[in-house]
Amino acid sequence: MLWPFPLAETLPSWAVLILTLVDFAIRVLALGIIPGNRRPTTAMAWLLGIFIVPTLGLALFLLFGNFRLSRRRRAQQEAVNTRVRAGTSALQAVESRYSGPEWVASASELNKTLGSLPMVDGNSVELLPGYPDSIKAMTEAVRGAKSFVNAEFYIMSSDHVTDDLLTAMEEAAERGVEVRVLFDHLGTLRIKGYRKLKDRLKASKIRWRPMLPLSPVHGQWRRPDLRNHRKIMVIDGEIAFTGSQNLIEPSYNNPKHRKVGREWVELMACLRGPIVTTLNVVFATDWLSETDESLEAQLAHQPESHPGNITAQVVPSGPGFITENNLRLFNTLIYSAQHKISLCSPYFVPDDSLLYAVTTAAQRGVEVELFVSEKGDQFLVHHAQQSYYEALLEAGVRIFLYKAPYVLHAKHFTIDNEVAVLGSSNMDMRSFSLNLEVSVMLLGEDIVQRIRAVEDTYRSISHELVLDDWIKRPMKVKYVDNVARLTATLQ
C-alpha cells in the first residue's frame, strides 16, 4: 500500500478507504503515464520501484523521472538549430563532397538531419593521448589567441596540472581577448577545490558561467542528474580541442585515488579547418542557453586554410534534442560495419538497441573488440557494465580489461577502415538520454589507423576476458551485477 501501514491502523475506516482508493488510483495512473516516451525496460524499472516501495518510488520518480530539459531550453535549442541551418551559409561552400561508401554518406545525412551540422572536408586532426600533451597544446593555443577563447568542460579545477592553462586564459583576457568559460555546475561542484576555482575566475576578466545550475532560489531547477558533459575549446575559430578529458589533474584531486595510483587515461584531439566552426556552434548554443548572449558573429568566421585531408562532422546530442543523436549514429555505423569494430568506452551500459547492434555484428562475422577498465571508478555503473559481459562474450565480442588501478576514460570507436568517432559520449544510457554530449565523426583510413594505434597501446597493457573464466565468478558478484543493471535503466 502507498501509505505506511501503521498510519492506516490509527485512522478511521473512511480515511483508510480514501487512502486505499488514492493508492489504487496512483498505481493505475502510473501504468498509463510512466511508459510514455520511455524505453519499456526503463518504464518497467520505474513501475517496479513504485509498486515495491511505493512512497519512495513515487518520490524518486517525481524527482528523477523527467529526462528532458525545460521547454524553454528545448525551444531555444530548436531555434538555434534553425538559425544554424539558415545562418551557416559559409559552411555550405565547404560542405563535403565525400565519395566513399554509401553507408557513410547515409550516416552523415542522419547526423545533419538530427544535429543540423554538415560534414566538411579539409581538416587536420592531431591526437593527444595524455594529460601533459593535451594541456600543453591547449595552453600554447590560448597564449597565441588574438580574438577569442571559448572553453566548455564538464569538470574544471585549479590545480598543479591546469594552472598554466588557467594562467594563459587570465593573461589572454587581460590583453583584450574575449575569454568565455563554461563548466557543469554539479560536475565541478563535487570536486575538491571548487571554491578556489570560483575565486580565481571572479578575480579575472574571464567571462564564466556554470552550466545547468541548480539554484531553486533563482528558479533554476530540473532533474538534478541532467548534466552538460561536453569538452570543447575553440581559439579564434582556427583551432579546436575536443575529446574525453576534463580540465583537472589525472587523479581528480582525490587523495584516495592518488594513494592507490589511480589516474584517468584520456584521448583528446586538436582540430584545424572548417570543423572548428561547427564545434564553435555547439559552444555558442550552450553559451546562449546560460547567458542569453548570441555569438553568431563568431560563427560567420571561417578558417583561413584547409590544413588537412580529413572529412569530419560534429554530432551534438543530449536532452535538448528530441532524439538520441549519438545512439542513432552509433547503431547506424555498427550495423554498417563489414570487417572490424573497435569500441572504447569507460562506461559500457548499452540499451537493447546498442547491445543488439554490437552482438549482431559479432554474430555475422565482423571482428568486434571492446576496451573497458578492469576496475571502474563508479561502483554501480561498473557492476551494471559487467552484467553485459556474458552476452557479449557468447556473441563473439572480445573484451580487453585495461589494467587497474588506471581508469580508461577515453571515448572513441572505429568502423572498418572508414570511420572513427571521438568525443565526450560514453556508450551508456546516461550519455544517450541524460547528458549533453558532443562527438566528432572522422572519415578516412589515415585517422582510423592512427586511432587504432592508440587502441594497440591499450591492448598491450590489458588482459583479455575469457568466457569460461567469467561465468565462474562468485554468485554474489553476479547478483550485484544484475541489481546494478536494473538501476541503470532508471531514466
C-alpha positions, 0 to 999 in steps of 0.5 A: 500500500502507498501509505505506511501501514501503521498510519492506516491502523490509527485512522478511521475506516473512511480515511483508510478507504480514501487512502486505499482508493488514492493508492489504487488510483496512483498505481493505475495512473502510473501504468498509463503515464510512466511508459510514455516516451520511455524505453519499456525496460526503463518504464518497467524499472520505474513501475517496479520501484513504485509498486515495491516501495511505493512512497519512495518510488513515487518520490524518486520518480517525481524527482528523477523521472523527467529526462528532458530539459525545460521547454524553454531550453528545448525551444531555444535549442530548436531555434538555434538549430534553425538559425544554424541551418539558415545562418551557416551559409559559409559552411555550405561552400565547404560542405563535403563532397565525400565519395566513399561508401554509401553507408557513410554518406547515409550516416552523415545525412542522419547526423545533419538531419538530427544535429543540423551540422554538415560534414566538411572536408579539409581538416587536420586532426592531431591526437593527444593521448595524455594529460601533459600533451593535451594541456600543453597544446591547449595552453600554447593555443590560448597564449597565441589567441588574438580574438577569442577563447571559448572553453566548455568542460564538464569538470574544471579545477585549479590545480598543479596540472591546469594552472598554466592553462588557467594562467594563459586564459587570465593573461589572454583576457587581460590583453583584450581577448574575449575569454568565455568559460563554461563548466557543469555546475554539479560536475565541478561542484563535487570536486575538491577545490571548487571554491578556489576555482570560483575565486580565481575566475571572479578575480579575472576578466574571464567571462564564466558561467556554470552550466545547468545550475541548480539554484531553486532560489533563482528558479533554476531547477530540473532533474538534478542528474541532467548534466552538460558533459561536453569538452570543447575549446575553440581559439579564434575559430582556427583551432579546436580541442575536443575529446574525453578529458576534463580540465583537472589533474589525472587523479581528480584531486582525490587523495584516495585515488592518488594513494592507490595510483589511480589516474584517468587515461584520456584521448583528446584531439586538436582540430584545424579547418572548417570543423572548428566552426561547427564545434564553435556552434555547439559552444555558442548554443550552450553559451546562449542557453546560460547567458542569453548572449548570441555569438553568431558573429563568431560563427560567420568566421571561417578558417583561413586554410584547409590544413588537412585531408580529413572529412569530419562532422560534429554530432551534438546530442543530449536532452535538448534534442528530441532524439538520441543523436549519438545512439542513432549514429552509433547503431547506424555505423555498427550495423554498417560495419563489414570487417572490424569494430573497435569500441572504447568506452569507460562506461559500457551500459548499452540499451537493447538497441546498442547491445543488439547492434554490437552482438549482431555484428559479432554474430555475422562475422565482423571482428568486434573488440571492446576496451573497458577498465578492469576496475571502474571508478563508479561502483554501480555503473561498473557492476551494471557494465559487467552484467553485459559481459556474458552476452557479449562474450557468447556473441563473439565480442572480445573484451580487453580489461585495461589494467587497474588501478588506471581508469580508461576514460577515453571515448572513441570507436572505429568502423572498418577502415572508414570511420572513427568517432571521438568525443565526450559520449560514453556508450551508456544510457546516461550519455544517450538520454541524460547528458549533453554530449558532443562527438566528432565523426572522422572519415578516412583510413589515415585517422582510423589507423592512427586511432587504432594505434592508440587502441594497440597501446591499450591492448598491450597493457590489458588482459583479455576476458575469457568466457569460461573464466567469467561465468565462474565468478562468485554468485554474489558478484553476479547478483550485484551485477544484475541489481546494478543493471536494473538501476541503470535503466532508471531514466 
